[in-house]
Amino acid sequence: MLAKLTAKNQITIPKDVISRLPNVEYFDVSYKDGRVILKPLKVYDTDLEMIRSKMKQLGISENSVGEAVKWAREK
């Protein structure tokens, strides 16, 4: 299948290909060995207030990640 690069660096994915990827809106794009690779990604909605509430409930602070990394590196 042929896809043309537009002046705005956009490519239309052929319908035959995209029809095999239902509900995909985002792709991870990489370049390897002369090939452009598109990997479909699932994007999840997040509720930051819900996450912050859960962190508070569990006693996790913003510094907890750094402390966990430091602890793991000492092992």
ROSE-4610 file (N, C-alpha, C; in Angstrom, 1 decimal, always signed):
// ROSE-4610
residu = [M/M/M/L/L/L/A/A/A/K/K/K/L/L/L/T/T/T/A/A/A/K/K/K/N/N/N/Q/Q/Q/I/I/I/T/T/T/I/I/I/P/P/P/K/K/K/D/D/D/V/V/V/I/I/I/S/S/S/R/R/R/L/L/L/P/P/P/N/N/N/V/V/V/E/E/E/Y/Y/Y/F/F/F/D/D/D/V/V/V/S/S/S/Y/Y/Y/K/K/K/D/D/D/G/G/G/R/R/R/V/V/V/I/I/I/L/L/L/K/K/K/P/P/P/L/L/L/K/K/K/V/V/V/Y/Y/Y/D/D/D/T/T/T/D/D/D/L/L/L/E/E/E/M/M/M/I/I/I/R/R/R/S/S/S/K/K/K/M/M/M/K/K/K/Q/Q/Q/L/L/L/G/G/G/I/I/I/S/S/S/E/E/E/N/N/N/S/S/S/V/V/V/G/G/G/E/E/E/A/A/A/V/V/V/K/K/K/W/W/W/A/A/A/R/R/R/E/E/E/K/K/K]
num = [1/1/1/2/2/2/3/3/3/4/4/4/5/5/5/6/6/6/7/7/7/8/8/8/9/9/9/10/10/10/11/11/11/12/12/12/13/13/13/14/14/14/15/15/15/16/16/16/17/17/17/18/18/18/19/19/19/20/20/20/21/21/21/22/22/22/23/23/23/24/24/24/25/25/25/26/26/26/27/27/27/28/28/28/29/29/29/30/30/30/31/31/31/32/32/32/33/33/33/34/34/34/35/35/35/36/36/36/37/37/37/38/38/38/39/39/39/40/40/40/41/41/41/42/42/42/43/43/43/44/44/44/45/45/45/46/46/46/47/47/47/48/48/48/49/49/49/50/50/50/51/51/51/52/52/52/53/53/53/54/54/54/55/55/55/56/56/56/57/57/57/58/58/58/59/59/59/60/60/60/61/61/61/62/62/62/63/63/63/64/64/64/65/65/65/66/66/66/67/67/67/68/68/68/69/69/69/70/70/70/71/71/71/72/72/72/73/73/73/74/74/74/75/75/75]
x = [+0.8/+0.0/+0.9/+0.4/+1.1/+0.5/+1.4/+1.0/+1.9/+1.3/+2.1/+2.3/+3.5/+3.8/+3.4/+2.6/+2.1/+3.2/+2.9/+3.8/+3.9/+2.8/+2.8/+3.3/+4.1/+4.6/+3.6/+2.4/+1.4/+1.2/+0.9/+0.6/-0.8/-1.5/-2.8/-2.6/-3.0/-2.9/-4.0/-3.7/-4.7/-5.8/-7.1/-8.2/-8.1/-7.5/-7.4/-6.5/-5.6/-4.7/-5.4/-5.9/-6.5/-7.8/-8.5/-9.7/-9.3/-8.1/-7.6/-7.2/-7.3/-6.9/-8.1/-9.2/-10.3/-10.0/-10.6/-10.5/-9.0/-8.1/-6.8/-6.7/-6.2/-6.1/-4.6/-3.8/-2.4/-1.5/-0.3/+0.7/+2.1/+2.9/+4.2/+5.0/+5.7/+6.4/+7.9/+8.6/+10.0/+10.6/+11.9/+12.7/+13.8/+13.8/+14.8/+15.2/+16.5/+17.0/+16.3/+16.1/+15.5/+14.0/+13.4/+11.9/+11.3/+10.1/+9.3/+8.3/+8.3/+7.5/+6.4/+5.1/+4.0/+3.4/+3.4/+2.8/+1.6/+0.4/-0.8/-0.7/-1.2/-1.2/-2.6/-2.8/-4.1/-3.9/-4.7/-4.6/-5.8/-5.4/-6.5/-6.7/-8.0/-8.3/-7.9/-7.3/-7.0/-7.6/-8.0/-8.6/-7.6/-6.8/-5.7/-6.2/-7.4/-7.9/-8.1/-8.6/-8.8/-7.4/-6.4/-5.1/-4.5/-4.6/-4.1/-4.8/-6.1/-6.8/-6.4/-6.1/-5.7/-4.3/-3.4/-2.0/-2.1/-2.9/-3.1/-3.6/-4.6/-5.1/-4.1/-3.1/-2.1/-0.9/-0.9/+0.3/+1.5/+1.2/+2.3/+2.4/+3.7/+3.9/+4.7/+4.9/+5.7/+7.1/+7.6/+9.0/+9.1/+8.0/+8.0/+8.7/+8.5/+9.2/+10.7/+11.2/+12.6/+13.1/+12.4/+12.8/+12.8/+11.8/+11.7/+12.9/+13.3/+14.4/+15.7/+15.9/+17.0/+17.1/+16.0/+15.9/+16.3/+15.7/+16.0/+17.4/+18.1/+19.5/+20.4/+20.0/+20.8/+20.8/+19.8/+19.7/+20.6]
y = [-1.2/+0.0/+1.2/+2.2/+3.5/+4.5/+5.3/+6.4/+7.6/+8.7/+9.9/+10.8/+11.3/+12.3/+13.7/+14.4/+15.7/+16.8/+18.0/+19.1/+19.4/+18.9/+19.1/+17.9/+17.0/+15.8/+14.8/+14.7/+13.8/+12.7/+11.5/+10.4/+9.8/+9.5/+8.9/+7.3/+6.7/+5.2/+4.6/+3.7/+3.2/+2.5/+2.6/+2.1/+0.6/-0.2/-1.6/-1.9/-1.1/-1.3/-0.8/+0.4/+1.0/+0.2/-0.4/-1.2/-2.4/-2.8/-3.9/-3.5/-2.2/-1.6/-0.8/-1.4/-0.6/+0.2/+1.4/+2.2/+2.7/+2.7/+3.2/+4.6/+5.5/+6.9/+7.4/+6.7/+7.1/+5.9/+6.3/+5.4/+5.8/+4.9/+5.1/+5.0/+6.0/+6.0/+5.9/+5.0/+4.8/+4.5/+4.6/+4.3/+3.3/+2.2/+1.2/+0.5/+0.4/-0.3/+0.1/+1.4/+1.9/+1.8/+1.4/+1.3/+2.2/+2.7/+3.5/+2.5/+2.4/+1.5/+2.2/+1.8/+2.4/+1.3/+1.6/+0.7/+1.3/+0.6/+1.2/+1.3/+2.4/+2.6/+2.8/+2.3/+2.6/+3.7/+4.7/+5.9/+5.8/+5.9/+5.9/+7.2/+7.5/+8.8/+8.6/+9.7/+9.6/+10.7/+10.5/+11.4/+11.7/+12.8/+13.2/+13.3/+13.9/+14.0/+12.7/+11.7/+10.4/+9.7/+9.9/+9.4/+10.0/+11.4/+12.1/+11.6/+11.4/+10.9/+9.6/+8.7/+7.3/+7.3/+8.2/+8.3/+8.8/+9.8/+10.3/+9.2/+8.4/+7.3/+6.3/+6.0/+5.0/+5.6/+6.9/+7.5/+7.7/+7.8/+8.0/+9.5/+10.0/+11.4/+11.5/+12.8/+13.0/+12.5/+12.4/+11.9/+10.4/+9.7/+8.3/+7.5/+8.0/+7.4/+7.4/+8.6/+8.8/+7.9/+7.9/+7.0/+5.6/+5.1/+3.7/+3.4/+4.3/+4.1/+3.9/+4.8/+4.8/+3.5/+3.1/+1.8/+0.6/+0.6/-0.5/-0.6/+0.6/+0.6/+0.2/+0.3/-0.2/-1.7/-2.3/-3.8/-4.5]
z = [+0.0/+0.0/+0.0/-0.6/-0.8/+0.2/+0.9/+1.7/+1.4/+1.2/+0.8/+2.0/+2.1/+3.2/+2.7/+3.5/+3.1/+3.4/+3.0/+3.3/+4.8/+5.6/+7.0/+7.7/+7.0/+7.6/+8.2/+7.5/+7.9/+6.9/+7.4/+6.5/+6.9/+5.9/+6.1/+6.1/+7.2/+7.3/+6.4/+5.5/+4.6/+5.4/+4.9/+5.6/+5.8/+4.9/+5.1/+6.4/+6.7/+7.8/+9.1/+9.1/+10.3/+10.7/+9.8/+10.1/+11.0/+11.0/+11.8/+13.2/+13.5/+14.7/+15.3/+15.7/+16.2/+17.4/+17.5/+18.6/+19.0/+18.0/+18.2/+17.8/+18.7/+18.3/+18.4/+19.2/+19.3/+19.0/+18.5/+18.1/+18.7/+19.1/+19.5/+18.2/+17.8/+16.5/+16.8/+16.1/+16.2/+14.9/+14.8/+13.6/+13.9/+13.2/+13.4/+12.1/+11.9/+10.7/+9.4/+9.2/+8.0/+7.9/+9.0/+9.0/+10.0/+9.7/+10.6/+11.2/+12.5/+13.3/+14.0/+13.8/+14.5/+15.5/+16.8/+17.7/+18.3/+18.2/+18.8/+20.3/+20.8/+22.3/+22.8/+24.0/+24.7/+25.6/+25.6/+26.5/+27.5/+28.7/+29.8/+30.4/+30.6/+31.3/+32.8/+33.3/+34.8/+35.5/+36.7/+37.6/+38.7/+38.5/+39.4/+40.8/+41.0/+42.4/+43.1/+42.3/+42.8/+43.2/+42.3/+42.6/+43.8/+43.9/+45.1/+46.4/+46.3/+47.5/+47.9/+46.9/+47.2/+47.8/+47.3/+47.8/+49.3/+49.6/+50.9/+51.8/+51.4/+52.1/+52.5/+51.5/+51.7/+52.4/+52.6/+53.3/+52.4/+51.1/+50.1/+49.8/+49.9/+49.6/+48.3/+47.9/+46.6/+46.8/+48.0/+48.2/+48.2/+48.3/+48.5/+47.3/+46.1/+45.0/+45.1/+45.4/+45.6/+46.7/+47.8/+48.9/+48.6/+47.8/+47.3/+46.4/+45.5/+44.6/+45.5/+46.4/+47.3/+48.0/+48.6/+49.3/+48.4/+47.2/+46.3/+45.9/+45.7/+45.3/+46.4/+47.6/+48.7/+48.9/+48.3/+48.5/+47.6]
